[in-house]
Amino acid sequence: MASTSNYALITGATSGIGYELAKLFAKDHYNLVIVARDQQALDRVAADFRQQFGVEVVTIAKDLFQREAPFEVYETVKAQGLRVEALVNDAGQGQYGEFIDTDINRELDIIQLNIGAYVVLTKCFLQEMVARGSGKILQVSSIGGELPGPLQSVYHGTKAFVTSFTEAIREETKDKGVTITALLPGVTDTDFFRKADMERSKLVAEGSKADPADVAKDGYEALLAGKDKVVSGFMNKVQVAVSHVIPDNLVAANLHQQGKPVDEGK
């Protein structure tokens, strides 16, 4: 039997920004569908949220690097008769290094995760939301989508896609009762940089990192307020604003220097 309760579906929900966003939805009495690769991590988070917030938590263990995985997530939700009122596309990864040296198969996986999974889940759930005239989608993008990203070229490119895609579908559905918001964090204290093999980058090793709870709060509040997009953090807002004035080649050169390894040249 189909549930009439509202669910929020969050990818990448076992750590970082995704975890903090799941917590905010749970505090607001949304039931949760949480998606990640690791079933044990999903079970831990689910048990914690059930105990803390008294909400239902459905876990779906899927590897969103796989092209069929987001379709399977949607089919699982449909088979259980769950109404997803809010979708959060958060799962994403990057790879550090010069493009000529990096692993193309890893990059194709990242494109599938950062773009393919977002597009599939957004299409599947947006069609339902438009049909019933209600729903919310939060796309976790990055200020990287606003800036050229030497040493992270594919990651920045995927996030430029996410932000542009989000703005386009928001315009298409603006009179349909659906809210679509892009969240653009900067450098945040998550597991992203370890997975990207990027911990030696000056940006990471020497720069300040945002608290994922603060980033999640910015995104959640923007979504509830119906905003188009939000850049999280004052200095990130400044960096994005300045980058729109300075020529792209200078922005790229500056970010290239900031992104270089801390031990380079020593």
ChimeraX attribute file (.defattr): number of C-alpha atoms within 10 A of each C-alpha:
attribute: neighborCount
match mode: 1-to-1
recipient: residues
	/A:1	7
	/A:2	10
	/A:3	10
	/A:4	10
	/A:5	13
	/A:6	16
	/A:7	25
	/A:8	25
	/A:9	30
	/A:10	24
	/A:11	27
	/A:12	22
	/A:13	29
	/A:14	25
	/A:15	19
	/A:16	21
	/A:17	26
	/A:18	25
	/A:19	20
	/A:20	21
	/A:21	28
	/A:22	29
	/A:23	22
	/A:24	17
	/A:25	20
	/A:26	22
	/A:27	15
	/A:28	11
	/A:29	17
	/A:30	24
	/A:31	27
	/A:32	27
	/A:33	24
	/A:34	26
	/A:35	27
	/A:36	22
	/A:37	17
	/A:38	13
	/A:39	15
	/A:40	12
	/A:41	15
	/A:42	23
	/A:43	18
	/A:44	11
	/A:45	21
	/A:46	22
	/A:47	13
	/A:48	14
	/A:49	20
	/A:50	15
	/A:51	11
	/A:52	12
	/A:53	16
	/A:54	15
	/A:55	19
	/A:56	19
	/A:57	23
	/A:58	18
	/A:59	19
	/A:60	21
	/A:61	17
	/A:62	18
	/A:63	16
	/A:64	27
	/A:65	21
	/A:66	14
	/A:67	15
	/A:68	14
	/A:69	18
	/A:70	25
	/A:71	15
	/A:72	15
	/A:73	23
	/A:74	15
	/A:75	13
	/A:76	13
	/A:77	16
	/A:78	13
	/A:79	11
	/A:80	12
	/A:81	13
	/A:82	21
	/A:83	21
	/A:84	25
	/A:85	21
	/A:86	27
	/A:87	22
	/A:88	27
	/A:89	26
	/A:90	25
	/A:91	25
	/A:92	23
	/A:93	20
	/A:94	24
	/A:95	23
	/A:96	24
	/A:97	19
	/A:98	11
	/A:99	15
	/A:100	7
	/A:101	8
	/A:102	14
	/A:103	11
	/A:104	12
	/A:105	9
	/A:106	14
	/A:107	18
	/A:108	13
	/A:109	18
	/A:110	21
	/A:111	21
	/A:112	19
	/A:113	25
	/A:114	28
	/A:115	19
	/A:116	20
	/A:117	26
	/A:118	24
	/A:119	17
	/A:120	18
	/A:121	21
	/A:122	22
	/A:123	13
	/A:124	14
	/A:125	21
	/A:126	25
	/A:127	11
	/A:128	16
	/A:129	22
	/A:130	15
	/A:131	11
	/A:132	12
	/A:133	13
	/A:134	15
	/A:135	22
	/A:136	21
	/A:137	24
	/A:138	26
	/A:139	25
	/A:140	25
	/A:141	31
	/A:142	24
	/A:143	23
	/A:144	21
	/A:145	20
	/A:146	21
	/A:147	20
	/A:148	25
	/A:149	20
	/A:150	22
	/A:151	22
	/A:152	22
	/A:153	18
	/A:154	22
	/A:155	26
	/A:156	22
	/A:157	19
	/A:158	24
	/A:159	25
	/A:160	20
	/A:161	17
	/A:162	22
	/A:163	23
	/A:164	15
	/A:165	16
	/A:166	24
	/A:167	16
	/A:168	12
	/A:169	14
	/A:170	19
	/A:171	11
	/A:172	10
	/A:173	14
	/A:174	12
	/A:175	11
	/A:176	15
	/A:177	14
	/A:178	20
	/A:179	22
	/A:180	28
	/A:181	27
	/A:182	28
	/A:183	26
	/A:184	25
	/A:185	25
	/A:186	21
	/A:187	21
	/A:188	20
	/A:189	16
	/A:190	15
	/A:191	12
	/A:192	19
	/A:193	20
	/A:194	13
	/A:195	13
	/A:196	15
	/A:197	13
	/A:198	22
	/A:199	18
	/A:200	18
	/A:201	22
	/A:202	17
	/A:203	20
	/A:204	19
	/A:205	15
	/A:206	12
	/A:207	11
	/A:208	11
	/A:209	14
	/A:210	16
	/A:211	15
	/A:212	21
	/A:213	19
	/A:214	17
	/A:215	23
	/A:216	24
	/A:217	16
	/A:218	19
	/A:219	27
	/A:220	22
	/A:221	13
	/A:222	20
	/A:223	23
	/A:224	13
	/A:225	11
	/A:226	14
	/A:227	15
	/A:228	18
	/A:229	21
	/A:230	22
	/A:231	22
	/A:232	23
	/A:233	16
	/A:234	8
	/A:235	11
	/A:236	16
	/A:237	17
	/A:238	11
	/A:239	15
	/A:240	17
	/A:241	12
	/A:242	12
	/A:243	17
	/A:244	12
	/A:245	9
	/A:246	10
	/A:247	10
	/A:248	13
	/A:249	10
	/A:250	12
	/A:251	18
	/A:252	16
	/A:253	14
	/A:254	14
	/A:255	18
	/A:256	16
	/A:257	14
	/A:258	17
	/A:259	22
	/A:260	18
	/A:261	18
	/A:262	16
	/A:263	9
	/A:264	9
	/A:265	5
	/A:266	4
